[in-house]
Amino acid sequence: MKLSRKLQKLLSTDFFASAFEHLSRGTHPVNKQRIWETLDRAQFEKLREQYPYRPGSPRINRFEDVVYWIEINIERAQDLWLDRAPPMRIVDLGCGAGYFLYVCKYFGHDVLGFDTDNEALFRATTALLDVARVIGRIERQTPLPDLGAKFDLVTAHRICFHRIGRVRDGVEWSPADWEFFINDIRTRFLNENGRLLLDFNPRPDGSSFFTPRLREFFLSQGARIFRSKALLGVHPNQRPRFK
């Protein structure tokens, strides 16, 4: 049974998608060391002391681990070809510590973050990275506040704003809620050829965010679904590319 599961995983679409991502990054390598060298490592060490790891926290939740998160976000930028694209206006919803935007800024893009101001670590990190952000919260069936511009790319990573209540309750936005949100982004924040990238966490049991119902909905909105991501254009009849 274990061998069968391993073979199934190796032959899955996710396996080939992952292989394609790695190949694409490998053919356009980024010098990560140069990006790390732009950071004030002494100041980040002070942040680590001020906001130590929470006992038992997995590495993916240790946002003060600057080397780890810069590497993760270089890959995110590469997957959108932002390391080889002309300058864009980019806004990251739920920007957290601001690492993705810092990497985008390094690649020459004009960036803005949007997030709540509940986490002192995120406040300190975005300030240290000199990443501008607008404070606010994403609510169901509620337009986003005015961000002062339209954008070539709107992103959201490790999305959790769609959850209603606690994670274990399993209550989340309906397709109608997602349609309201997507339409708000399309009509108010995307340029003519703009794109919206939504990158989702897996569900608590490890399964994909995209249940059959949600997959059908996002496809009806013109989404290009790739592993945990949905990429949408300005119009539902468009299927934008990651590059």
N, C-alpha and C positions, 0 to 999 in steps of 0.2 A: 504493500500500500504506500509506504513512504517513497519507494522508488518511482511508483506511478505518479505520485504527486510532484516529485522533482521533475520528471519528464514533462508533465503537464505544464509546469511553470516555465521550463525551458522553451517549450513550443508555443507559449502564450503570446498574444499580441503585445502585452506589456514588456516581455523580454525583448522582442524585436524593436519596440519603441525605445526602450532604454539603450539598446545597442546603437540605434541611429543617433540618439542624443550624444552618446560618448564619441561616436565617430565624427559628428559635426563639430564638437568642441575640439577634438584632436586635430582636425584639419585647419583650425583657426586658433592656435594656442594663444593664451593670454599670460603675460609675465606677472604672476601673482605677487612675486617679491616686490616689484615696483610699486604695486598698490599698497602693500603692507608698509613700505618705506615712507609713504605719504602720511602715515598716522603717527600721532604722538603716543608712542607706546608707554612712556612713563605716566602720562595722564590716564591711560587705560588701566594700568596697574593700580593706580589710586582708586579708580572706579571698582576694580575687582575687590579691593580691600573694603571699600565703602558698602558694596553690595555683594557679599560673599555668596557662593553657591548655596542653594537651599539643600538641606540634607536629603540625599536620595533622589535629587532631581536628575532626569536624563540630560545628556549633553545638549540635545536639541532645544531644551528650555533654558539653557544658560546663556542668556543674551549678552553677558559681559565678556564672553569668550570671543574676542574680536577676530582672531585668526580663523577660527572655525566658521564664523558667520560671514566674513568677507569671502571665503572660499565658496560657501553655499551660494552667495548672491552673485558672485562672478558667473557661476554656472547658470543661474536664473537669467542673467543678462545675456549670456551667450546663447541660450535656448531661444531667445527672442531676437537674436542677431544684433543686439544693441552695441556690441563691441566693434561692429563694422558698418553701422548705419549712420547717415547724416544726422546732425543735431535735431533732437525732438523735444517737445514739451511733454513731460511725464508726470502724472500724479499717482501716488501709491496709497491706496485706501487701507487703513489699519497698518500704517507704516512701521509701528513698533519702534525699535531702536534706530531705524533709519539706514541700515547697512545697504539695502538694495539701492536706495536713492544715492548713497555715497558712491557706490560703484558706477551707477549711471552717470553721475556728475563727473567722475573720473574719465568716462568715455565721451564727455563733451555735451551731455544733454542738460536741458533746463528742467529742474526737478522741484517737486512740491510733495509734502506728506500730508496726510489727513488721519487723525486719530484722536482718541480721548486723552485726557491728561491725568489718568489714574495711576500710572506707573512712574515713580520717581527715577528709576533706572533709565527708562526710555527718554524722559525729559533731559536727563544729564547727558545721555549718549548722543541724542540728536543735536544738542547744543555743542558738544565736543566735535561732532562731525560737520558742524555748520550746515545742517540740513533744515531748510525752512519747512514749517508745518502749520496747518490750520487745525484748531482744536474743535472737535465735534464728535457726534455719535451717529452711526447708521441705524435707523429704525425702520421697521417694516411699514410699508405703505406711507412713507414720509419722504418728501424730496430732500436731497442733500442741500446743505447751505451753499450759497454762491461762493465759488472758488476764484472768481475774478478772471477766468480765462477758459478757453477750450484747449483740448489736449490731443496730441497725436497718439498717446497711449495712456490708458487707465489700467492700473493693475491692483490686484488684491491677492495676497499670499497667505496660506494657512488660515483660510477664512473661518471665522467663528461668529460673525455678526448675525448670521441667519438662525442661530439657536435662540429658542424662547425658553427662558428658565435655565435649569441646570442641565448639564450634558446627559446625565443618567436618566433624565426625564424623557429624552428622545423627541422633544417637541421642537419643530423647526418651521421655517417659512414654507408656504405652499407655492405651487407653480404661479399662482396669481400674484403672490408677493414678489417672487423673482421677476415676473414680467413687469411689474411696476418699477422695480429697481433698475432693470436693464433699460427700460424705456426712458427713465430719468437720465441715466448716463448718456444714452444715445442722443437724446434731443438737446441736452443742456451742456454736455461736457466733451463730446467728441468732435474733432474736426472732420472735414469731409471724408478723409480716408483713415480716420482714427480707428483704433482697436481697443477692445476691452478684454483683458485677461483675468480670469477667475481661476485660482489654484486652490483646491480643496484638500482638507485633511481627510484621511480615511475615517470610516465609522469606527466606533469603539470595538467592534468585533473584527476589525481589520479589513472589512469589505470596502468596496468603492463607494464614494459619495453618490455616484450616479446609479441610483436605483432605476429599474426599467421605466418607471413613471417620469423621473427627473431626466433621464437620458432622452426620452421621447420629447419632453418639453424643450430642453436646450437645443436639440436638433431642429425643432420647429422654429426656433429663434435664429437659425442659421449658424449655430455654434459648430466650430471644428473641435471635437473632443479628442484629447490626446492624453492618455493616462489619467492623471488627477486634474487636468486642466480643461477649461472651456475657453475658446477664443472666439469673440464675436466682433462683427463689424458694425457700421452705422445702420445698416438696413438688414432685416431678417433674410432677404434674398441674396445676401453676400456671404461668402465663406472665406474669411481672410486667412492668410498664411502667417506662420510664425516668423518667417523671415521677411 
